[in-house]
Amino acid sequence: MGATATSTMTLGRILGQLARQRGDAVALVFEGRTTTYGELANHARRTGQALRRAGLIPEARIAYLGKNSDAFFELLFGASMARLVLTPVNWRLAAAEVLHIVQDSRAKVLFVGREFVEMAHGLLDNLPEVREVVAIDEAAGDWPDFRSWRDAGPDTRAGDNADCGDVVLQLYTSGTTGRPKGAMLRQSGLLGLRDPSTRRPGDWNHWAEDDISLLALPQFHMAGCGTGLACLTGGAKGILVREFDPEQVLDFIARDRITKLFMVPSALQIVVRSPRARDIDYSCLRTIAYGASPIPLALLRECMDLFGCGFVQMYGMTETSGTIVALGPDDHAAGDARRLRAAGRALPGVEIAIEGADGAHLPVGEVGEIVTRSIGNMAGYWNMPEATRETLYGGGWLRTGDAGYLDEDGYLFIHDRVKDMIISGGENVYPAEVENAIFGHPAVAEVAVIGVPHEIWGEAVKAVVVCKPGQVASGQELIAWARARIAAFKLPKSVDFVPELPRNASGKVLRRQLREPYWVDKVRRVN
């Protein structure tokens, strides 16, 4: 069984409890290196001591610029013990964007992966607050390697004085609507919605001692970091990979007998379409979780048929410390098409409401902005009080920026980001719903829907489509396909075909970039 989380527990204390209970059990396997829970607790403690030796005071920031590594979790648990804040940096960003995040966080120590040593050298002249650099993988010039740095001093076995209210993780949002914002996440938020003591054996979110999870999503992302924490605080084994490669997922399932897996829909699509996908034994799989973007119903059914395990849709965001709503295996197994389009129901301890433009909570079935209240809500945005006030407001509620509605059974249905809503002839059109209708066409690989100016209707719906290799389709054919699935006023009035969709460093489609050519001569981006 995993450790028990309570309102007074911290990451460090949970790890210490697991080390006492199951010290010889494997916690992580990474590139041939196996770490037990006892070893992980020892390494994390020594990491915390090394951070104190560096002269860091509580609430100071440390930055991690590297691909996935077991060192990341040693740093996270060690930062917890030293009452410091770990800031993972999205390594897919350009150097200027990386510089902004490290500068903005005011990090005192920078940990650098082997792939980014050259980039880091080029940035240091503009990072006066960074007083020490540590190479994650091996020594780089004057920088010590992480393990030598960690173990350089005596093991003083200093106590863990962390508080559950401490901010321990600062994750930067992707910045599709402006410069990235550092969401400050508390110990209590990261642990409160993952309390192992509230999960019964057999529940999809229960972690058993024999569970084996593939930890492949990037650790700078809430999904990657959160899945790793759920695995480790639950006492299970994590198979950690440096970088996610959908083509290798089948190898890990076959070789390591993975029981729990989290993938985004685009990765699921690649895996399920692999020529080898029908040759693998999936009997080890218990749960596949998916989230981070909507999944077309046709793709979901294809995955359910192939893998034959429990499926869980997760909805959450960085600012909520991850998942707050889930659609569990029972709902998937029922096969109801309408229910499968739901995000799910709120997790225990989470409140969900739908807010109208006037700030009032809307009744069942009405679309508005999704707002939430729970222990998982962030402490705020680092050094951005105005942005914090816009997102966090009266009584602990948080505005998600997503549009949706609740049905009579408490299931949440998501339409799209509020900012992406299209208003055509006075009717609201949500891109995700139109995209879902088009995606099932056999020639369509990807689709994004945007609003473009229209002289009569204000805005018209346009679909931007990427076809599958060797497949072709006409715009009229796709519109006819969608007509059988959505109301006429939601149908695209035109279809553009492109070789690929523009995405940001986190993989999100940049609808703003798709829209820009059509709005370039407009004073406002609504019509």
Helices and strands as residue ranges (DSSP letters): H 11-22, E 26-30, E 33-36, H 37-53, E 61-65, H 70-82, E 85-88, H 95-105, E 109-112, G 114-116, H 117-123, G 124-126, E 132-135, H 146-150, E 167-172, E 182-186, H 187-192, G 196-198, E 212-215, H 222-233, E 237-240, H 246-256, E 260-263, H 265-272, G 277-279, E 287-291, H 297-307, E 310-317, G 318-320, E 322-327, H 329-334, H 337-340, E 345-346, E 351-355, E 368-373, E 380-381, H 385-391, E 392-393, G 394-396, E 397-406, E 412-417, G 418-420, E 422-424, E 427-429, H 431-439, E 444-454, E 458-467, H 475-483, G 488-490, E 494-497, H 511-519
